[in-house]
Amino acid sequence: MSSLFVIDSSTHYEVVRKITEGGMGIVYEAEQKGTEGFVKRVAIKVIRQRFAEQRLFLQNFIGEAKLVADLIHTNIVQTYHLGEARGVYFIAMELINGVNLEQFANQLMTKGRLLSAELAVFITSRIVRGLAYAHTKHDSKGRSLGLVHRDVSFKNVMVAFEGDVKLTDFGIAKAKGFLTDQEGEVVAGKPDYMSPEQADFRVTDERSDLFSVGVVLAHLLLGRNVFKGVTTDESINRVLEMPIPDFRTLHSKIDDRLNGILQKALARDVERRYQKAGKLLYDLEHYIYHGGYGPTNETLGAFIRELFGQGDFSQSDATRGGTVAMECKP
């Protein structure tokens, strides 16, 4: 596929290959070409034409691009450009050389390995850093965006081979003035990572994301998602009704303090849950750093490079099915 997205006479995006596709859209790897031989590798997210013709769908796609364009944080995948070429709308965004947490977990399982508690908490703390920034984001007039991601899950968290952890895909996020929302009418997100209020068609706030973070942390620690059922209905039922386990009984590496963090993050009563991402972040970082030296990006990078290995992993494998962690849904 050749130059598909032309911006002006000196700037265009040349598609290199398809990364992944879903029912609603396609993600490509592309080269941004500029003057004097300038080239930058990016990811291009495109919605399928039949969805682009639906006004609400297109509004949400554009709203997502406008929302995340101003989210500039080391733990959030950056958006560079919203464009339109020959009637095709697209978002140009940061291309991550790495894997999403689902691919990461699958490789751990394939190799028969389990993540250490320290690295699991470190990865989770980077997700929470991104959320703490997003939750407190204000618009140009100083008004809170009231942003809630609503889809914090393994597929939407990237780990680069350099060790960076990045949250992506704000396609079903809600924020004032950016996205047309049907909260209370439809359930959006992945059932086994949803908060109880999200699964129960109730209005959500930032505390909903913190429940999802708790699910991610437990999944990283145990190597399985305790809320995942055989069917969507079973997963939702578990989120709503299954007793939250004492995680100390599920794995010996989970101590009292870590179990306490999980219990508070996964409290069904939102008033008993962590109220702010910053508080959860403090507890996670205190857990891994209170004794002195703890995990870093370099530590995680060395681990993931060793886990996949030169013989097991190539750039084409990395990007197939999710290197930019897109599910192609605005």
PyMOL commands that set and color helices and strands:
alter all, ss='L'
color gray80, all
select helices_A, chain A and resi 35-37+49-52+55-69+101-110+117-135+154-156+191-193+196-199+206-222+232-241+247-249+256-265+277-289+297-312+315-319
alter helices_A, ss='H'
color red, helices_A
select strands_A, chain A and resi 3-8+11-21+25-33+39-47+79-85+88-94+98-100+157-160+165-167
alter strands_A, ss='S'
color yellow, strands_A
deselect
rebuild
show_as cartoon
